[in-house]
Amino acid sequence: MKLQLIRTQFGKDAVNGMLFVDGVFECYVLEDEYRDIKIAGETCIPEGTYPIEYRNEGGFFNRYTKKYPTIHKGRGMLEIKQIPNFKWVLFHLGNTDENTAGCVLVGSTQQDLDVSKDGFIGNSKLAYTNFYPKVADALDRGEKVTLEITKINLGSEVTNASPPDMIHPNNIKDDLSEIKGLIRILNAKLEGKNIT
């Protein structure tokens, strides 16, 4: 099974992305911010391809085994392995970058990072309970499961800024208001006058 995480938006404190299972969109993801130099618990993992394996110990394992006894029975957390300078990176529930320390949060909805620097994904439980069994079933069958992490093609610079050729919606709103005002003035001047 091949999982693909494509990072789509890079903010000050968080990174938005999409997760695909064997080429089919599965859910949205939220991670800590992108950094050239890692800060523990505050940095998304480097791009690359990593194996996914069970983690059968730790706080998340104990909590999720109790919280989701049906889907977690006899299984562990989904851990992203062999990441240089990172350990214990899991897929789990959460809504903002405050809920992760380098892990990958899954959700069914996603908020633009321009709205909130911490990002927000919603319906995390629904996304997790749909995603987890697919991967766990593959692991239980003895399949190799990998995660490939890439970013949307932004060129060489990682940024969340609008490109210079884009018009910001606020500018359009201002321009339309100005045009509307000019039309009112023109109508007032033309009132009662015939134009031939």
Secondary structure, 3 states (H helix, E strand, C coil): CEEEEEEEEECCCEEEEEEEECCEEEEEEEEECCCCCCCCCCCCCCCEEEEEEEECCCHHHHHHHHHCHHHHCCCCEEEECCCCCCCCEEEECCCCHHHCCCCEEEECEEECCCCCCCCEEECHHHHHHHHHHHHHHHHHCCCCCEEEEEECCCCCCCCCCCCCCCCCHHHHHHHHHHHHHHHHHHHHHHCCCCCC
